Amino acid sequence: MIKIYGNSDSGNCLKVRWTAERIGAAFEWIELDSFAGATRTPEFLSINPAGQVPAIVLADGRVLAQSNAIIVHLAEGSDLVPADSYDRAKMFEWLFWEQYSHEPAIAVRIARKFFMGQSDADLDPGLLIKGNAALARMELQLSKTPYLVGQVMTLADIALVAYTRAAHRGGFEIERYPSVKDWVARMEGALGLSPLPAVQG
Ligand SMILES: N[C@@H](CCC(=O)N[C@@H](CS)C(=O)NCC(=O)O)C(=O)O
């Protein structure tokens, strides 16, 4: 059985959980509070020296970290990875883009504003600009195709929906991106997720 070390508040970790569930992999979820330093203990550092979740331990003891590397490994050979080489490369285009141009703005703003309670005045204004640019990039694609790579759901959609569905927690207005909003609802339906509640106050 695969062990998944994760934090249920982390989109990077949830994308691993959703992929494992979707492909029907047997797994044990080990919850670690990354906000409280649980990824920096000697025990966890011996699993992932980078001190981050998600990390998985395969049945034979091999370890894998980095959310998008993990989901690619888990979903190999499934319908979440396009057979066509161009479409597969497009999926990777979105996965790399997610880690460089989406997650560092949207996930970071969610963490600082929603989980750490920082005020807008204390936040780097560049996070809002970069996050809105990422949402606009997604809107451009999703106004043309129902999923990021085209007509069917791939790992790109699972990876990108993790923080996009929580973007309002970071102060982003998803209503400004109607195709993204519709896609989030479509993805939540496909993954069996309830919409996240609006943020109070
Ligand atoms: N690029 C990594 C990012 C992983 C990451 O930032 N994990 C955070 C939780 S979302 C973490 O473990 N932070 C704890 C720490 O750095 O001490 C991935 O996609 O897996």
The ligand as an SDF file (V2000), in Angstrom:
LIG
                    3D

 20 19  0  0  0  0  0  0  0  0999 V2000
    6.6160   22.3230   -5.1820 N   0  0  0  0  0  0  0  0  0  0  0  0
    6.2180   21.5040   -4.0600 C   0  0  0  0  0  0  0  0  0  0  0  0
    5.7350   22.4270   -2.9640 C   0  0  0  0  0  0  0  0  0  0  0  0
    5.4780   21.6720   -1.6740 C   0  0  0  0  0  0  0  0  0  0  0  0
    5.1810   22.6240   -0.5490 C   0  0  0  0  0  0  0  0  0  0  0  0
    5.3860   23.8660   -0.6320 O   0  0  0  0  0  0  0  0  0  0  0  0
    4.6840   22.0430    0.5360 N   0  0  0  0  0  0  0  0  0  0  0  0
    4.3080   22.8460    1.6790 C   0  0  0  0  0  0  0  0  0  0  0  0
    2.8290   22.5970    1.9790 C   0  0  0  0  0  0  0  0  0  0  0  0
    1.8620   23.1500    0.5970 S   0  0  0  0  0  0  0  0  0  0  0  0
    5.1250   22.3980    2.8740 C   0  0  0  0  0  0  0  0  0  0  0  0
    5.3080   21.2260    3.1110 O   0  0  0  0  0  0  0  0  0  0  0  0
    5.6590   23.3790    3.6390 N   0  0  0  0  0  0  0  0  0  0  0  0
    6.3350   23.0820    4.8440 C   0  0  0  0  0  0  0  0  0  0  0  0
    7.7320   23.5850    4.8860 C   0  0  0  0  0  0  0  0  0  0  0  0
    8.2380   24.0470    3.8370 O   0  0  0  0  0  0  0  0  0  0  0  0
    8.3160   23.5100    5.9580 O   0  0  0  0  0  0  0  0  0  0  0  0
    5.1400   20.5070   -4.4840 C   0  0  0  0  0  0  0  0  0  0  0  0
    4.4460   20.7680   -5.4650 O   0  0  0  0  0  0  0  0  0  0  0  0
    5.0240   19.4310   -3.8530 O   0  0  0  0  0  0  0  0  0  0  0  0
  1  2  1  0
  2  3  1  0
  2 18  1  0
  3  4  1  0
  4  5  1  0
  5  6  2  0
  5  7  1  0
  7  8  1  0
  8  9  1  0
  8 11  1  0
  9 10  1  0
 11 12  2  0
 11 13  1  0
 13 14  1  0
 14 15  1  0
 15 16  2  0
 15 17  1  0
 18 19  2  0
 18 20  1  0
M  END
$$$$
